[in-house]
Every structure is written in structure tokens, then in C-alpha cells.
Amino acid sequence: MIQYFSADYIIPITSEPIRNGVIAFEDGVVVGIYKGVKEGMENVQTLCGVLIPGFVNTHCHLELSHMLGEIPRRTGLVDFITQVIGKRGNDSEKIEQAMEEADKMMFENGIQAVGDHANTAASALVKSQSKIKYHTFVEIIGLRDEEVMSKIDEARDIEFYFDPNHASITPHAPYSCSKALFKAYKKSISDSNIISIHNQESEEENKLFRYRTGDFLRFYEMIGINIEDFKAQARNSIQSYLNFLPSANRTVLVHNTYMSIKDLDFITRMGRKVTLCLCPNANLYIENILPKVQLFADHKYNIALGTDSLASNNTLSILDELKTIHRAYRDLSLLETLQWATINGAKALGMEKHIGSLEVGKQPGLVLLKNITNLKMTDQVTLQRII
């Protein structure tokens, strides 16, 4: 049975907004988009607001959902990581229940797909039963050269438990992977393996690579890692490790809170096509600072949005991430940032043929933005999932 929905505006994302348009769905698939009610349309549901496709949460850690409220705000990244390691625990029943609740929360918040980082197979069952489409990034963490291949093999074993079409292994972060691991990783993956790496989430990361100073030295000492052979690179982290990543693979750089214009120029000179995934509420939670959003937008970089985990956020809502960005950068166009929240994330996760925009043949979900005036994002905007 075909369902028809009309609203003040339909924003397809990949084409111009349609005032008082009508969109038709059958079994969750878009079967038509129209500029108005046509003859033969029955039971058109007229809604007050703006219709958009479901959101894409390009960066999350479902495994950490049980840590809501466990870590204080504004500790800085190194102390945040230290507390995650110390507090994440192993109560499987509690972890499973929290993941189920987080998955439900994201669906109700209009999220259609998620790029989720995992260190174990714990989230596999929740994902297999979810209404959300997941791409799982199995993280590799390894700072000892002698354990490089075992770490890659371990990640391969975990990857096996997830959707084979939407799972890949990825380095966790430049500060948690040795040069030897990066080199071995580059040789071990195929061109279809999507990469998602935490990047410049803290200035301490840049200090480590530029000067071999800062809080990460304390962190390594605490976890018993000897980095005597690590040499200062006299440049920021992105400029130190990017060439160790394969150039042909889709690559998502996550956070980018302390990325500079020189770093952007470096990426461009290297001919890398990357997506910059921003998680503003997590950045405020951990470091109390936002990335240079306007700079990225002005330079026409592909931008996507993520929520990070409930260890570093109070909710898993892309709408809340949009509100935070528009509160800080009032000149941004909502039509542009909605692309960040939908189709750009879909492309980053290799799902653009199925989600991310309202186009015939896709199954993108349907979300109604309410209390919206003149296509402006304000704190008063709410949402309702329609499909």
C-alpha cells in the first residue's frame, strides 16, 4: 500500500526543496516525489513542518552506552581515555541492555544509519536485530611492534561477527597505533575497506607528534608503554601519519577538533579524498571546544556528523549536534548542514545508494522537523520519525 505525505517543505537533500510537496512510500521505499497533490492520490497525510530523510550518525561507540554519566565533563582527552579504560567494566548483561536502549534512542531520534566503532563482538546481536543500518569499524590498537600482526588478526576475528558488507577494520587513532602497525595495516586491507580514524581530538596529540611533549607521555608511562624510539616529527599528527594510510580507500577523519588550515592544505596536496566527521557535543564534553566548522565549510570539505558515545554525550541525537553547530555558527545554511547530517555520512559509509536522500528507489526513512521557521535551525526545533 502506498503512503503519501505532504508538508510545508520536502527537502530531498540532493535536489532543491519542494514547497507543499508530496512524497510517496511503499514498504519503506520511495516510489514518487511530487510538487503537489495529484489525481488518484488517496489519504495524503498533511504534516506541519519539513520532511527530510533519516539522519546518518557517522561516528558512534555503541559498546560504551553503559557509561552514560560515568565520566565528568571537560577532563581533557587523555584523562577521558584513562577513565574509559578503567570504568568500562565487563558486566555483559548491563552492556547489552544499554546498547539496546541506545539503539532504540537513535532510531527514535530519526537516525537511519550509524558508523559504529567496536573493540569486541558484543554489539553484533543488537545490530543484527536493529531497524538501523550499521557499518561496524573494528578498531586496531597496538603500540608494540612485536604484536602488530596479532592485533590485525584479532580485529579480523571480531569483524567476522558483523555484516560482511558493512564491516571493516580501522586504526583507532595515531596516538594508539605504532608506525609498524600502520605499515602492516596498509598492506593487509583491500580497497573496499572503509577507514574511520580518530584525528586531532586534542591538542595533546599534536604536541606529541610535533614536539614529543604533552599529556600522552604521562599516559604511555601509566600503561607501561616505552616510546623511547618515538621521534618528534616537527609537524601535526595528520601530517605525520596520513601517508601510512592507503590512498584509494574511503577515509573518515573523526573529530578534527584541533585541525589547522595547514593540515587541510596538506590533505589537499596529498590528493586525499576524506570526509571530516564532526562530533561537536562530544568535543564540548571532553575538551570544551568546537572544531573550526566554518573553516571546513569555506574550504568545501566533505563534512559529516556523529554523536560519539554516551560516555562523552548526554544523548545520541544528530538533531542536537545540528543545534550545537548552528548555535555557534549562525551564518551556516541549514540546507548545507542537512547534507552533512544525511547524504555525506551515507557516502562516507558506502550506503549512498540506499539512504541519505529522498530519491525514488531508496529506503532513507522519513523524518519531520517541527517548529521550524524560514528553514532556520533553532533550539525550538523538534523531530518526529514518520517512517
Disulfide bonds with the S-S distance in Angstrom:
none
